């Protein structure tokens, strides 16, 4: 008697997946696609420069921190690694 194996594949929307579920390489590719560049002196820090502002993205021990600089005015926000990638991306790109 043969047994049938049923495999169910669930497609997960990557943008809805918390960032703590991504590999480091996937996060690096994502940040590169956003236009960010890795800091040569600190591999956990990324820099994103846009026309009106620039952002420093830091992968810290407990949280992801984003520091925006808009004409010398500094704004800092901390994001849990449990937040999904789309929300983090929207926050980064929205700016200060």
C-alpha positions in Angstrom: 0.0 0.0 0.0 1.5 3.3 -1.1 1.3 6.4 1.1 0.6 9.7 -0.5 2.5 12.7 0.8 0.7 16.0 0.6 2.9 19.1 0.6 1.4 22.5 1.1 3.5 25.5 0.1 2.5 28.9 1.6 3.9 31.9 -0.1 4.8 34.6 2.3 4.9 38.2 1.2 8.5 39.1 2.0 7.7 42.7 2.8 5.3 41.5 5.6 8.0 39.4 7.2 9.7 40.7 10.3 13.2 41.8 9.6 14.6 39.4 12.3 13.5 36.6 10.0 15.9 37.6 7.1 19.4 36.5 6.6 22.1 39.1 6.9 22.8 38.8 3.2 19.1 39.4 2.4 19.1 42.6 4.5 22.3 43.8 2.8 20.7 43.3 -0.6 17.5 45.1 0.5 19.5 48.1 1.8 21.6 48.2 -1.3 18.4 48.3 -3.4 17.2 51.3 -1.4 20.4 53.1 -2.3 22.2 52.7 1.0 25.9 52.1 1.3 27.6 50.1 4.0 30.0 52.0 6.2 33.6 50.7 5.6 34.6 51.2 9.2 31.4 49.7 10.8 29.7 46.9 8.9 26.5 47.2 11.0 26.1 50.8 9.8 24.6 51.9 6.5 24.3 55.3 5.0 21.5 56.5 2.7 21.8 59.9 1.1 18.8 61.5 -0.6 18.3 65.0 -1.9 16.7 66.5 1.2 18.2 64.4 4.0 20.5 61.6 4.8 19.9 58.6 7.1 22.3 56.4 9.1 20.9 52.9 9.6 22.4 51.0 12.5 21.9 47.3 13.3 22.2 47.4 17.0 22.0 44.6 19.6 18.3 45.0 20.4 16.9 47.3 17.8 17.4 48.9 14.4 18.1 52.6 14.8 17.7 55.2 12.1 19.2 58.7 12.4 18.1 61.3 9.9 20.0 64.4 9.3 18.1 67.2 7.5 20.1 70.4 7.3 21.7 69.7 10.6 18.5 68.8 12.4 18.9 65.3 13.8 16.0 62.9 14.3 16.5 59.4 15.8 14.0 56.5 15.9 14.4 52.9 17.2 12.6 50.0 15.6 12.1 46.5 16.9 13.5 43.7 14.8 10.0 42.2 15.0 8.6 45.0 12.7 8.0 43.9 9.1 10.3 45.0 6.4 7.7 47.1 4.6 7.0 49.2 7.7 10.8 49.7 8.3 11.3 50.7 4.6 8.4 53.1 4.7 9.8 54.7 7.9 13.2 55.0 6.4 12.1 56.5 3.1 9.5 58.8 4.7 12.4 60.6 6.4 12.5 62.7 9.5 
